[in-house]
Amino acid sequence: MSKEKQSFEASLKELEQIVKALESGDLPLEEAVKKYEEGIKFSQHCQNLLKEAESVLTKMMKNGEETDFELNNNEE
């Protein structure tokens, strides 16, 4: 599955495995560089998914219009 379609949880798990491999110190330099680059891509993908989720979760519907939840969280 491509990173662009992978869930946050799956991407985070891949990133954790990459970090463990890099921390082990057992990888040859070329492979470590490739893993690092792959890890950066997974990290960026996770950050993008978090930004999207934050955007959705910080909005609420009020009278059929989206408003910023943070500005109206005291109103009921």
CYANA upper distance limits for C-alpha pairs under 8 A (distance plus 0.5 A):
  1 MET  CA      5 LYS  CA      7.30
  1 MET  CA      6 GLN  CA      6.93
  2 SER  CA      6 GLN  CA      6.78
  3 LYS  CA     11 SER  CA      7.58
  3 LYS  CA     41 LYS  CA      8.49
  3 LYS  CA     42 PHE  CA      7.41
  3 LYS  CA     45 HIS  CA      7.44
  4 GLU  CA     45 HIS  CA      7.48
  6 GLN  CA     10 ALA  CA      6.79
  6 GLN  CA     11 SER  CA      6.72
  7 SER  CA     11 SER  CA      6.63
  8 PHE  CA     12 LEU  CA      6.49
  8 PHE  CA     45 HIS  CA      8.43
  8 PHE  CA     46 CYS  CA      6.22
  8 PHE  CA     49 LEU  CA      7.04
  9 GLU  CA     13 LYS  CA      6.64
 10 ALA  CA     14 GLU  CA      6.78
 11 SER  CA     15 LEU  CA      6.65
 11 SER  CA     42 PHE  CA      6.38
 11 SER  CA     43 SER  CA      8.44
 11 SER  CA     45 HIS  CA      8.00
 11 SER  CA     46 CYS  CA      7.10
 12 LEU  CA     16 GLU  CA      6.62
 12 LEU  CA     42 PHE  CA      7.74
 12 LEU  CA     43 SER  CA      8.16
 12 LEU  CA     46 CYS  CA      7.32
 13 LYS  CA     17 GLN  CA      6.81
 14 GLU  CA     18 ILE  CA      6.79
 14 GLU  CA     42 PHE  CA      7.93
 15 LEU  CA     19 VAL  CA      6.73
 15 LEU  CA     39 GLY  CA      6.05
 15 LEU  CA     42 PHE  CA      6.49
 15 LEU  CA     43 SER  CA      7.38
 16 GLU  CA     20 LYS  CA      6.73
 17 GLN  CA     21 ALA  CA      6.71
 18 ILE  CA     22 LEU  CA      6.67
 18 ILE  CA     35 LYS  CA      6.74
 18 ILE  CA     36 TYR  CA      7.99
 18 ILE  CA     39 GLY  CA      6.72
 19 VAL  CA     23 GLU  CA      6.48
 19 VAL  CA     39 GLY  CA      8.04
 20 LYS  CA     24 SER  CA      6.63
 21 ALA  CA     25 GLY  CA      7.71
 21 ALA  CA     26 ASP  CA      7.99
 21 ALA  CA     27 LEU  CA      7.77
 22 LEU  CA     26 ASP  CA      8.10
 22 LEU  CA     27 LEU  CA      7.43
 22 LEU  CA     32 ALA  CA      6.79
 22 LEU  CA     35 LYS  CA      7.94
 22 LEU  CA     36 TYR  CA      8.13
 27 LEU  CA     31 GLU  CA      6.57
 27 LEU  CA     32 ALA  CA      6.07
 28 PRO  CA     32 ALA  CA      6.57
 29 LEU  CA     33 VAL  CA      6.68
 30 GLU  CA     34 LYS  CA      6.88
 31 GLU  CA     35 LYS  CA      6.60
 32 ALA  CA     36 TYR  CA      6.54
 33 VAL  CA     37 GLU  CA      6.72
 34 LYS  CA     38 GLU  CA      6.66
 35 LYS  CA     39 GLY  CA      6.48
 36 TYR  CA     40 ILE  CA      6.76
 37 GLU  CA     41 LYS  CA      7.03
 38 GLU  CA     42 PHE  CA      6.90
 39 GLY  CA     43 SER  CA      6.52
 40 ILE  CA     44 GLN  CA      6.64
 41 LYS  CA     45 HIS  CA      6.65
 42 PHE  CA     46 CYS  CA      6.65
 43 SER  CA     47 GLN  CA      6.69
 44 GLN  CA     48 ASN  CA      6.65
 45 HIS  CA     49 LEU  CA      6.76
 46 CYS  CA     50 LEU  CA      6.66
 47 GLN  CA     51 LYS  CA      6.67
 48 ASN  CA     52 GLU  CA      6.73
 49 LEU  CA     53 ALA  CA      6.67
 50 LEU  CA     54 GLU  CA      6.50
 51 LYS  CA     55 SER  CA      6.62
 52 GLU  CA     56 VAL  CA      6.90
 53 ALA  CA     57 LEU  CA      6.54
 54 GLU  CA     58 THR  CA      6.42
 55 SER  CA     59 LYS  CA      7.22
 58 THR  CA     68 ASP  CA      6.58
 58 THR  CA     69 PHE  CA      5.59
 58 THR  CA     70 GLU  CA      7.14
 59 LYS  CA     66 GLU  CA      6.62
 59 LYS  CA     67 THR  CA      6.24
 59 LYS  CA     68 ASP  CA      5.43
 59 LYS  CA     69 PHE  CA      5.43
 60 MET  CA     66 GLU  CA      6.11
 60 MET  CA     67 THR  CA      6.25
 60 MET  CA     68 ASP  CA      7.07
 60 MET  CA     69 PHE  CA      5.96
 61 MET  CA     65 GLU  CA      5.93
 61 MET  CA     66 GLU  CA      5.21
 61 MET  CA     67 THR  CA      6.85
 62 LYS  CA     66 GLU  CA      6.77
 62 LYS  CA     67 THR  CA      7.18
 67 THR  CA     71 LEU  CA      8.44
 67 THR  CA     72 ASN  CA      8.31
 68 ASP  CA     72 ASN  CA      7.32
 69 PHE  CA     73 ASN  CA      6.20
